[in-house]
Amino acid sequence: MANSFAMKDLGATKQILGMRITRDRKNCKLTLSQSEYIEKVLKRFNTQNGKPTSIPLASHFKFSTKECPKA
């Protein structure tokens, strides 16, 4: 007797591996958010009340493959 498995369509994915997935079909955009995962990690290490700080890179800076190491 062979096993048969039925696959069920659960619809569009909304979350996977701790990432929230948002799809905007009209503007052809897919957004991934890890805010829930980050909150979970902060709570685990008891740092959820830590002071936020800015990153040392200007927010308008765009990465390019020209800056990537070749080796």
PyMOL Python script that loads the backbone (N, CA, C, O; Angstrom):
from pymol import cmd

cmd.read_pdbstr("""\
ATOM      1  N   MET A   1       0.830  -1.168   0.000  1.00  0.00           N
ATOM      2  CA  MET A   1       0.000   0.000   0.000  1.00  0.00           C
ATOM      3  C   MET A   1       0.886   1.247   0.000  1.00  0.00           C
ATOM      4  O   MET A   1       1.709   1.416   0.900  1.00  0.00           O
ATOM      5  N   ALA A   2       0.733   2.095  -0.967  1.00  0.00           N
ATOM      6  CA  ALA A   2       1.555   3.295  -1.105  1.00  0.00           C
ATOM      7  C   ALA A   2       0.948   4.445  -0.303  1.00  0.00           C
ATOM      8  O   ALA A   2      -0.271   4.591  -0.210  1.00  0.00           O
ATOM      9  N   ASN A   3       1.825   5.245   0.263  1.00  0.00           N
ATOM     10  CA  ASN A   3       1.363   6.448   0.966  1.00  0.00           C
ATOM     11  C   ASN A   3       1.035   7.538  -0.043  1.00  0.00           C
ATOM     12  O   ASN A   3       1.782   7.763  -0.995  1.00  0.00           O
ATOM     13  N   SER A   4      -0.069   8.201   0.172  1.00  0.00           N
ATOM     14  CA  SER A   4      -0.379   9.345  -0.689  1.00  0.00           C
ATOM     15  C   SER A   4      -0.581  10.561   0.199  1.00  0.00           C
ATOM     16  O   SER A   4      -1.294  10.508   1.201  1.00  0.00           O
ATOM     17  N   PHE A   5       0.043  11.629  -0.176  1.00  0.00           N
ATOM     18  CA  PHE A   5      -0.041  12.864   0.582  1.00  0.00           C
ATOM     19  C   PHE A   5      -0.715  13.918  -0.273  1.00  0.00           C
ATOM     20  O   PHE A   5      -0.349  14.119  -1.431  1.00  0.00           O
ATOM     21  N   ALA A   6      -1.684  14.578   0.293  1.00  0.00           N
ATOM     22  CA  ALA A   6      -2.356  15.656  -0.417  1.00  0.00           C
ATOM     23  C   ALA A   6      -1.731  16.973   0.010  1.00  0.00           C
ATOM     24  O   ALA A   6      -1.514  17.218   1.196  1.00  0.00           O
ATOM     25  N   MET A   7      -1.448  17.806  -0.963  1.00  0.00           N
ATOM     26  CA  MET A   7      -0.889  19.119  -0.675  1.00  0.00           C
ATOM     27  C   MET A   7      -2.035  20.127  -0.639  1.00  0.00           C
ATOM     28  O   MET A   7      -2.893  20.151  -1.521  1.00  0.00           O
ATOM     29  N   LYS A   8      -2.026  20.947   0.392  1.00  0.00           N
ATOM     30  CA  LYS A   8      -3.095  21.908   0.562  1.00  0.00           C
ATOM     31  C   LYS A   8      -2.561  23.314   0.335  1.00  0.00           C
ATOM     32  O   LYS A   8      -1.522  23.676   0.885  1.00  0.00           O
ATOM     33  N   ASP A   9      -3.252  24.103  -0.462  1.00  0.00           N
ATOM     34  CA  ASP A   9      -2.875  25.494  -0.697  1.00  0.00           C
ATOM     35  C   ASP A   9      -3.334  26.324   0.499  1.00  0.00           C
ATOM     36  O   ASP A   9      -4.531  26.440   0.760  1.00  0.00           O
ATOM     37  N   LEU A  10      -2.371  26.902   1.225  1.00  0.00           N
ATOM     38  CA  LEU A  10      -2.681  27.699   2.400  1.00  0.00           C
ATOM     39  C   LEU A  10      -2.755  29.192   2.074  1.00  0.00           C
ATOM     40  O   LEU A  10      -2.919  30.017   2.974  1.00  0.00           O
ATOM     41  N   GLY A  11      -2.639  29.531   0.824  1.00  0.00           N
ATOM     42  CA  GLY A  11      -2.710  30.931   0.419  1.00  0.00           C
ATOM     43  C   GLY A  11      -1.343  31.586   0.470  1.00  0.00           C
ATOM     44  O   GLY A  11      -0.316  30.914   0.569  1.00  0.00           O
ATOM     45  N   ALA A  12      -1.351  32.892   0.402  1.00  0.00           N
ATOM     46  CA  ALA A  12      -0.102  33.649   0.399  1.00  0.00           C
ATOM     47  C   ALA A  12       0.592  33.540   1.753  1.00  0.00           C
ATOM     48  O   ALA A  12      -0.055  33.573   2.800  1.00  0.00           O
ATOM     49  N   THR A  13       1.909  33.412   1.719  1.00  0.00           N
ATOM     50  CA  THR A  13       2.695  33.349   2.942  1.00  0.00           C
ATOM     51  C   THR A  13       2.715  34.708   3.602  1.00  0.00           C
ATOM     52  O   THR A  13       2.926  35.724   2.940  1.00  0.00           O
ATOM     53  N   LYS A  14       2.498  34.731   4.897  1.00  0.00           N
ATOM     54  CA  LYS A  14       2.511  35.988   5.649  1.00  0.00           C
ATOM     55  C   LYS A  14       3.692  36.062   6.603  1.00  0.00           C
ATOM     56  O   LYS A  14       4.116  37.150   6.992  1.00  0.00           O
ATOM     57  N   GLN A  15       4.228  34.895   6.982  1.00  0.00           N
ATOM     58  CA  GLN A  15       5.366  34.873   7.896  1.00  0.00           C
ATOM     59  C   GLN A  15       6.144  33.585   7.687  1.00  0.00           C
ATOM     60  O   GLN A  15       5.562  32.513   7.522  1.00  0.00           O
ATOM     61  N   ILE A  16       7.476  33.704   7.697  1.00  0.00           N
ATOM     62  CA  ILE A  16       8.343  32.538   7.582  1.00  0.00           C
ATOM     63  C   ILE A  16       9.683  32.847   8.239  1.00  0.00           C
ATOM     64  O   ILE A  16      10.238  33.928   8.047  1.00  0.00           O
ATOM     65  N   LEU A  17      10.194  31.908   9.004  1.00  0.00           N
ATOM     66  CA  LEU A  17      11.472  32.035   9.695  1.00  0.00           C
ATOM     67  C   LEU A  17      11.580  33.337  10.491  1.00  0.00           C
ATOM     68  O   LEU A  17      12.634  33.972  10.509  1.00  0.00           O
ATOM     69  N   GLY A  18      10.511  33.721  11.132  1.00  0.00           N
ATOM     70  CA  GLY A  18      10.516  34.925  11.957  1.00  0.00           C
ATOM     71  C   GLY A  18      10.406  36.222  11.187  1.00  0.00           C
ATOM     72  O   GLY A  18      10.519  37.299  11.773  1.00  0.00           O
ATOM     73  N   MET A  19      10.190  36.144   9.891  1.00  0.00           N
ATOM     74  CA  MET A  19      10.058  37.351   9.079  1.00  0.00           C
ATOM     75  C   MET A  19       8.609  37.558   8.661  1.00  0.00           C
ATOM     76  O   MET A  19       7.950  36.624   8.204  1.00  0.00           O
ATOM     77  N   ARG A  20       8.121  38.764   8.815  1.00  0.00           N
ATOM     78  CA  ARG A  20       6.777  39.135   8.362  1.00  0.00           C
ATOM     79  C   ARG A  20       6.897  39.520   6.893  1.00  0.00           C
ATOM     80  O   ARG A  20       7.774  40.302   6.525  1.00  0.00           O
ATOM     81  N   ILE A  21       6.029  38.980   6.060  1.00  0.00           N
ATOM     82  CA  ILE A  21       6.065  39.220   4.621  1.00  0.00           C
ATOM     83  C   ILE A  21       4.839  40.023   4.212  1.00  0.00           C
ATOM     84  O   ILE A  21       3.704  39.634   4.487  1.00  0.00           O
ATOM     85  N   THR A  22       5.086  41.144   3.554  1.00  0.00           N
ATOM     86  CA  THR A  22       4.004  41.988   3.062  1.00  0.00           C
ATOM     87  C   THR A  22       4.189  42.167   1.559  1.00  0.00           C
ATOM     88  O   THR A  22       5.283  42.483   1.091  1.00  0.00           O
ATOM     89  N   ARG A  23       3.124  41.965   0.821  1.00  0.00           N
ATOM     90  CA  ARG A  23       3.196  42.076  -0.637  1.00  0.00           C
ATOM     91  C   ARG A  23       2.253  43.162  -1.123  1.00  0.00           C
ATOM     92  O   ARG A  23       1.065  43.160  -0.801  1.00  0.00           O
ATOM     93  N   ASP A  24       2.793  44.085  -1.899  1.00  0.00           N
ATOM     94  CA  ASP A  24       2.016  45.164  -2.493  1.00  0.00           C
ATOM     95  C   ASP A  24       2.029  44.934  -4.002  1.00  0.00           C
ATOM     96  O   ASP A  24       2.931  45.386  -4.706  1.00  0.00           O
ATOM     97  N   ARG A  25       1.020  44.228  -4.477  1.00  0.00           N
ATOM     98  CA  ARG A  25       0.969  43.884  -5.901  1.00  0.00           C
ATOM     99  C   ARG A  25       0.854  45.114  -6.796  1.00  0.00           C
ATOM    100  O   ARG A  25       1.431  45.154  -7.883  1.00  0.00           O
ATOM    101  N   LYS A  26       0.109  46.111  -6.338  1.00  0.00           N
ATOM    102  CA  LYS A  26      -0.107  47.314  -7.140  1.00  0.00           C
ATOM    103  C   LYS A  26       1.218  48.017  -7.452  1.00  0.00           C
ATOM    104  O   LYS A  26       1.443  48.455  -8.580  1.00  0.00           O
ATOM    105  N   ASN A  27       2.084  48.118  -6.455  1.00  0.00           N
ATOM    106  CA  ASN A  27       3.369  48.801  -6.635  1.00  0.00           C
ATOM    107  C   ASN A  27       4.535  47.839  -6.859  1.00  0.00           C
ATOM    108  O   ASN A  27       5.695  48.250  -6.872  1.00  0.00           O
ATOM    109  N   CYS A  28       4.215  46.551  -7.037  1.00  0.00           N
ATOM    110  CA  CYS A  28       5.226  45.510  -7.287  1.00  0.00           C
ATOM    111  C   CYS A  28       6.322  45.533  -6.212  1.00  0.00           C
ATOM    112  O   CYS A  28       7.510  45.562  -6.531  1.00  0.00           O
ATOM    113  N   LYS A  29       5.911  45.520  -4.937  1.00  0.00           N
ATOM    114  CA  LYS A  29       6.877  45.540  -3.841  1.00  0.00           C
ATOM    115  C   LYS A  29       6.622  44.381  -2.886  1.00  0.00           C
ATOM    116  O   LYS A  29       5.482  44.010  -2.604  1.00  0.00           O
ATOM    117  N   LEU A  30       7.708  43.835  -2.408  1.00  0.00           N
ATOM    118  CA  LEU A  30       7.680  42.774  -1.411  1.00  0.00           C
ATOM    119  C   LEU A  30       8.516  43.271  -0.231  1.00  0.00           C
ATOM    120  O   LEU A  30       9.679  43.635  -0.404  1.00  0.00           O
ATOM    121  N   THR A  31       7.937  43.285   0.952  1.00  0.00           N
ATOM    122  CA  THR A  31       8.619  43.803   2.128  1.00  0.00           C
ATOM    123  C   THR A  31       8.796  42.692   3.151  1.00  0.00           C
ATOM    124  O   THR A  31       7.863  41.943   3.440  1.00  0.00           O
ATOM    125  N   LEU A  32      10.002  42.595   3.693  1.00  0.00           N
ATOM    126  CA  LEU A  32      10.302  41.639   4.751  1.00  0.00           C
ATOM    127  C   LEU A  32      10.621  42.421   6.013  1.00  0.00           C
ATOM    128  O   LEU A  32      11.391  43.380   5.968  1.00  0.00           O
ATOM    129  N   SER A  33      10.045  42.029   7.127  1.00  0.00           N
ATOM    130  CA  SER A  33      10.286  42.701   8.391  1.00  0.00           C
ATOM    131  C   SER A  33      10.654  41.676   9.447  1.00  0.00           C
ATOM    132  O   SER A  33      10.005  40.637   9.569  1.00  0.00           O
ATOM    133  N   GLN A  34      11.695  41.968  10.208  1.00  0.00           N
ATOM    134  CA  GLN A  34      12.124  41.083  11.280  1.00  0.00           C
ATOM    135  C   GLN A  34      11.884  41.706  12.649  1.00  0.00           C
ATOM    136  O   GLN A  34      12.506  41.291  13.627  1.00  0.00           O
ATOM    137  N   SER A  35      11.005  42.682  12.740  1.00  0.00           N
ATOM    138  CA  SER A  35      10.797  43.391  14.005  1.00  0.00           C
ATOM    139  C   SER A  35      10.340  42.458  15.126  1.00  0.00           C
ATOM    140  O   SER A  35      10.805  42.594  16.257  1.00  0.00           O
ATOM    141  N   GLU A  36       9.454  41.525  14.843  1.00  0.00           N
ATOM    142  CA  GLU A  36       8.995  40.585  15.879  1.00  0.00           C
ATOM    143  C   GLU A  36      10.144  39.703  16.358  1.00  0.00           C
ATOM    144  O   GLU A  36      10.260  39.432  17.553  1.00  0.00           O
ATOM    145  N   TYR A  37      10.990  39.256  15.436  1.00  0.00           N
ATOM    146  CA  TYR A  37      12.151  38.434  15.796  1.00  0.00           C
ATOM    147  C   TYR A  37      13.127  39.241  16.648  1.00  0.00           C
ATOM    148  O   TYR A  37      13.658  38.735  17.637  1.00  0.00           O
ATOM    149  N   ILE A  38      13.360  40.486  16.266  1.00  0.00           N
ATOM    150  CA  ILE A  38      14.273  41.350  17.020  1.00  0.00           C
ATOM    151  C   ILE A  38      13.759  41.554  18.437  1.00  0.00           C
ATOM    152  O   ILE A  38      14.528  41.486  19.396  1.00  0.00           O
ATOM    153  N   GLU A  39      12.455  41.807  18.574  1.00  0.00           N
ATOM    154  CA  GLU A  39      11.868  41.968  19.911  1.00  0.00           C
ATOM    155  C   GLU A  39      12.070  40.711  20.749  1.00  0.00           C
ATOM    156  O   GLU A  39      12.359  40.796  21.942  1.00  0.00           O
ATOM    157  N   LYS A  40      11.919  39.561  20.134  1.00  0.00           N
ATOM    158  CA  LYS A  40      12.090  38.283  20.830  1.00  0.00           C
ATOM    159  C   LYS A  40      13.540  38.111  21.308  1.00  0.00           C
ATOM    160  O   LYS A  40      13.774  37.665  22.431  1.00  0.00           O
ATOM    161  N   VAL A  41      14.500  38.463  20.462  1.00  0.00           N
ATOM    162  CA  VAL A  41      15.914  38.350  20.829  1.00  0.00           C
ATOM    163  C   VAL A  41      16.257  39.341  21.945  1.00  0.00           C
ATOM    164  O   VAL A  41      16.963  38.992  22.891  1.00  0.00           O
ATOM    165  N   LEU A  42      15.755  40.577  21.834  1.00  0.00           N
ATOM    166  CA  LEU A  42      16.010  41.572  22.876  1.00  0.00           C
ATOM    167  C   LEU A  42      15.471  41.105  24.224  1.00  0.00           C
ATOM    168  O   LEU A  42      16.127  41.264  25.253  1.00  0.00           O
ATOM    169  N   LYS A  43      14.277  40.529  24.209  1.00  0.00           N
ATOM    170  CA  LYS A  43      13.678  40.031  25.447  1.00  0.00           C
ATOM    171  C   LYS A  43      14.490  38.863  26.010  1.00  0.00           C
ATOM    172  O   LYS A  43      14.697  38.772  27.220  1.00  0.00           O
ATOM    173  N   ARG A  44      14.949  37.974  25.130  1.00  0.00           N
ATOM    174  CA  ARG A  44      15.713  36.796  25.559  1.00  0.00           C
ATOM    175  C   ARG A  44      16.985  37.206  26.298  1.00  0.00           C
ATOM    176  O   ARG A  44      17.365  36.575  27.285  1.00  0.00           O
ATOM    177  N   PHE A  45      17.644  38.267  25.818  1.00  0.00           N
ATOM    178  CA  PHE A  45      18.886  38.723  26.431  1.00  0.00           C
ATOM    179  C   PHE A  45      18.670  39.903  27.385  1.00  0.00           C
ATOM    180  O   PHE A  45      19.619  40.577  27.785  1.00  0.00           O
ATOM    181  N   ASN A  46      17.402  40.139  27.742  1.00  0.00           N
ATOM    182  CA  ASN A  46      17.029  41.177  28.685  1.00  0.00           C
ATOM    183  C   ASN A  46      17.602  42.548  28.304  1.00  0.00           C
ATOM    184  O   ASN A  46      18.132  43.271  29.147  1.00  0.00           O
ATOM    185  N   THR A  47      17.484  42.881  27.040  1.00  0.00           N
ATOM    186  CA  THR A  47      17.990  44.166  26.546  1.00  0.00           C
ATOM    187  C   THR A  47      16.891  44.976  25.855  1.00  0.00           C
ATOM    188  O   THR A  47      17.187  45.903  25.101  1.00  0.00           O
ATOM    189  N   GLN A  48      15.636  44.635  26.106  1.00  0.00           N
ATOM    190  CA  GLN A  48      14.533  45.317  25.438  1.00  0.00           C
ATOM    191  C   GLN A  48      14.397  46.777  25.855  1.00  0.00           C
ATOM    192  O   GLN A  48      13.724  47.546  25.169  1.00  0.00           O
ATOM    193  N   ASN A  49      15.018  47.176  26.960  1.00  0.00           N
ATOM    194  CA  ASN A  49      14.968  48.564  27.401  1.00  0.00           C
ATOM    195  C   ASN A  49      16.245  49.323  27.053  1.00  0.00           C
ATOM    196  O   ASN A  49      16.492  50.406  27.583  1.00  0.00           O
ATOM    197  N   GLY A  50      17.055  48.752  26.162  1.00  0.00           N
ATOM    198  CA  GLY A  50      18.301  49.400  25.760  1.00  0.00           C
ATOM    199  C   GLY A  50      18.052  50.679  24.976  1.00  0.00           C
ATOM    200  O   GLY A  50      16.993  50.867  24.377  1.00  0.00           O
ATOM    201  N   LYS A  51      19.041  51.544  24.995  1.00  0.00           N
ATOM    202  CA  LYS A  51      18.933  52.825  24.300  1.00  0.00           C
ATOM    203  C   LYS A  51      19.281  52.635  22.821  1.00  0.00           C
ATOM    204  O   LYS A  51      20.359  52.133  22.503  1.00  0.00           O
ATOM    205  N   PRO A  52      18.392  53.025  21.926  1.00  0.00           N
ATOM    206  CA  PRO A  52      18.702  52.915  20.494  1.00  0.00           C
ATOM    207  C   PRO A  52      19.821  53.889  20.109  1.00  0.00           C
ATOM    208  O   PRO A  52      19.986  54.942  20.725  1.00  0.00           O
ATOM    209  N   THR A  53      20.559  53.527  19.110  1.00  0.00           N
ATOM    210  CA  THR A  53      21.616  54.394  18.607  1.00  0.00           C
ATOM    211  C   THR A  53      21.597  54.366  17.091  1.00  0.00           C
ATOM    212  O   THR A  53      21.147  53.391  16.489  1.00  0.00           O
ATOM    213  N   SER A  54      22.073  55.409  16.488  1.00  0.00           N
ATOM    214  CA  SER A  54      22.087  55.448  15.026  1.00  0.00           C
ATOM    215  C   SER A  54      23.281  54.663  14.499  1.00  0.00           C
ATOM    216  O   SER A  54      24.271  54.466  15.203  1.00  0.00           O
ATOM    217  N   ILE A  55      23.175  54.231  13.288  1.00  0.00           N
ATOM    218  CA  ILE A  55      24.274  53.514  12.664  1.00  0.00           C
ATOM    219  C   ILE A  55      25.289  54.530  12.148  1.00  0.00           C
ATOM    220  O   ILE A  55      24.918  55.667  11.859  1.00  0.00           O
ATOM    221  N   PRO A  56      26.546  54.151  12.027  1.00  0.00           N
ATOM    222  CA  PRO A  56      27.566  55.115  11.616  1.00  0.00           C
ATOM    223  C   PRO A  56      27.543  55.447  10.125  1.00  0.00           C
ATOM    224  O   PRO A  56      28.428  56.149   9.635  1.00  0.00           O
ATOM    225  N   LEU A  57      26.568  54.965   9.421  1.00  0.00           N
ATOM    226  CA  LEU A  57      26.480  55.176   7.974  1.00  0.00           C
ATOM    227  C   LEU A  57      25.279  56.063   7.677  1.00  0.00           C
ATOM    228  O   LEU A  57      24.203  55.860   8.240  1.00  0.00           O
ATOM    229  N   ALA A  58      25.452  57.030   6.809  1.00  0.00           N
ATOM    230  CA  ALA A  58      24.345  57.908   6.443  1.00  0.00           C
ATOM    231  C   ALA A  58      23.217  57.088   5.826  1.00  0.00           C
ATOM    232  O   ALA A  58      23.472  56.153   5.067  1.00  0.00           O
ATOM    233  N   SER A  59      21.986  57.430   6.147  1.00  0.00           N
ATOM    234  CA  SER A  59      20.832  56.646   5.682  1.00  0.00           C
ATOM    235  C   SER A  59      20.660  56.703   4.168  1.00  0.00           C
ATOM    236  O   SER A  59      20.043  55.807   3.593  1.00  0.00           O
ATOM    237  N   HIS A  60      21.182  57.720   3.516  1.00  0.00           N
ATOM    238  CA  HIS A  60      21.027  57.841   2.060  1.00  0.00           C
ATOM    239  C   HIS A  60      22.105  57.063   1.294  1.00  0.00           C
ATOM    240  O   HIS A  60      22.027  56.953   0.070  1.00  0.00           O
ATOM    241  N   PHE A  61      23.099  56.527   1.990  1.00  0.00           N
ATOM    242  CA  PHE A  61      24.188  55.794   1.349  1.00  0.00           C
ATOM    243  C   PHE A  61      23.664  54.500   0.736  1.00  0.00           C
ATOM    244  O   PHE A  61      22.918  53.765   1.381  1.00  0.00           O
ATOM    245  N   LYS A  62      24.045  54.225  -0.487  1.00  0.00           N
ATOM    246  CA  LYS A  62      23.637  53.002  -1.180  1.00  0.00           C
ATOM    247  C   LYS A  62      24.859  52.128  -1.430  1.00  0.00           C
ATOM    248  O   LYS A  62      25.884  52.603  -1.919  1.00  0.00           O
ATOM    249  N   PHE A  63      24.742  50.854  -1.090  1.00  0.00           N
ATOM    250  CA  PHE A  63      25.836  49.923  -1.339  1.00  0.00           C
ATOM    251  C   PHE A  63      25.933  49.601  -2.822  1.00  0.00           C
ATOM    252  O   PHE A  63      24.933  49.594  -3.540  1.00  0.00           O
ATOM    253  N   SER A  64      27.128  49.342  -3.255  1.00  0.00           N
ATOM    254  CA  SER A  64      27.377  49.017  -4.655  1.00  0.00           C
ATOM    255  C   SER A  64      28.354  47.854  -4.715  1.00  0.00           C
ATOM    256  O   SER A  64      29.164  47.669  -3.807  1.00  0.00           O
ATOM    257  N   THR A  65      28.278  47.078  -5.775  1.00  0.00           N
ATOM    258  CA  THR A  65      29.213  45.959  -5.946  1.00  0.00           C
ATOM    259  C   THR A  65      30.638  46.473  -6.134  1.00  0.00           C
ATOM    260  O   THR A  65      31.587  45.714  -5.936  1.00  0.00           O
ATOM    261  N   LYS A  66      30.814  47.741  -6.510  1.00  0.00           N
ATOM    262  CA  LYS A  66      32.156  48.309  -6.674  1.00  0.00           C
ATOM    263  C   LYS A  66      32.901  48.361  -5.339  1.00  0.00           C
ATOM    264  O   LYS A  66      34.128  48.275  -5.313  1.00  0.00           O
ATOM    265  N   GLU A  67      32.163  48.503  -4.226  1.00  0.00           N
ATOM    266  CA  GLU A  67      32.782  48.558  -2.913  1.00  0.00           C
ATOM    267  C   GLU A  67      33.046  47.168  -2.317  1.00  0.00           C
ATOM    268  O   GLU A  67      33.713  47.063  -1.288  1.00  0.00           O
ATOM    269  N   CYS A  68      32.543  46.119  -2.937  1.00  0.00           N
ATOM    270  CA  CYS A  68      32.694  44.768  -2.406  1.00  0.00           C
ATOM    271  C   CYS A  68      34.120  44.262  -2.610  1.00  0.00           C
ATOM    272  O   CYS A  68      34.733  44.522  -3.645  1.00  0.00           O
ATOM    273  N   PRO A  69      34.645  43.538  -1.620  1.00  0.00           N
ATOM    274  CA  PRO A  69      35.978  42.948  -1.792  1.00  0.00           C
ATOM    275  C   PRO A  69      35.978  41.918  -2.908  1.00  0.00           C
ATOM    276  O   PRO A  69      34.991  41.211  -3.111  1.00  0.00           O
ATOM    277  N   LYS A  70      37.069  41.837  -3.620  1.00  0.00           N
ATOM    278  CA  LYS A  70      37.161  40.893  -4.751  1.00  0.00           C
ATOM    279  C   LYS A  70      37.616  39.513  -4.287  1.00  0.00           C
ATOM    280  O   LYS A  70      37.434  38.533  -5.009  1.00  0.00           O
ATOM    281  N   ALA A  71      38.204  39.421  -3.096  1.00  0.00           N
ATOM    282  CA  ALA A  71      38.689  38.132  -2.608  1.00  0.00           C
ATOM    283  C   ALA A  71      37.856  37.642  -1.451  1.00  0.00           C
ATOM    284  O   ALA A  71      38.121  36.569  -0.911  1.00  0.00           O
TER     285      ALA A  71
END
""", "prot")
cmd.dss("prot")
cmd.show_as("cartoon", "prot")
cmd.util.cbc("prot")
cmd.orient("prot")
